[in-house]
Amino acid sequence: MDLILKYFPHLTPTQISQFEALYGLYSDWNQKINVISRKDIENLYEHHVLPSLGIAQVIHFQKGTSILDVGTGGGFPGIPLAILFPEVNFTLIDSVGKKIKVASEISKAIALENTVFKQIRLEEEKGQYDFIVSRAVMTMNELVKQGSKNILKRQINALPNGIICLKGGEISNEIRNYKNIAEIFPLSNYFKEEYFKTKKIIYMPVFK
């Protein structure tokens, strides 16, 4: 939790208590339904919560923005972002029902009021949103192909509507079709821990 406050020192008391509660909740749920590697639960804040919040270093979502979190798993990046942006609406989807159950129950436990959960695949999702966020669940090609239909035309944020994806390792092959329009933001620019040396955010505007 100190790691979150190091980079986000201006959290409200409510946000601090919500972030603090995540460790116990994920630890308990992970005993029943494995949504995070059991070896990795000790690193919840560094390996899961803080990378999710890396998106907030790239864009500050405006009030009323709508976000679709694709392949959310146990709730990343959607739940940490929903805590940070209480006036932004988040829809978290995953094709695996037990993962959606965990994310939904954790959201309820910390009294998040700006989250909706669906067991559904991206290709089946009909809703429209300002941004899609995702944590390396599919290639950029697949995200653009399946998700472009879900991006709204309206613009209320500093960045044009599109797809924001957390990735690790080598990504040049993934974005070769979009090298003139995709932007890469190394998380090491924002977070100094060793874990973030190879982690990146890819932002891809979707024009209509």
Number of C-alpha atoms within 10 A of each C-alpha: 16 10 14 17 12 10 14 14 11 10 14 10 9 12 18 18 12 20 21 16 15 21 17 10 16 20 17 11 18 17 11 10 14 15 20 17 11 12 7 11 17 12 13 17 20 19 14 19 24 22 24 25 22 23 23 15 15 17 13 13 22 13 13 14 18 20 24 29 26 29 27 26 25 27 29 22 27 30 28 22 23 23 24 21 20 16 16 19 21 26 21 30 26 24 16 15 13 17 21 24 20 22 27 20 15 21 24 12 13 18 13 16 15 17 22 15 19 16 17 17 14 20 13 9 17 10 12 17 23 23 29 27 26 25 22 15 16 14 14 26 14 14 21 19 11 15 25 20 16 21 24 18 15 11 11 14 16 10 15 17 24 22 25 25 25 22 23 15 9 10 14 10 9 13 18 12 12 15 13 8 12 17 15 18 17 19 24 16 11 13 20 10 11 9 13 19 15 13 19 23 23 21 26 24 20 21 11 10
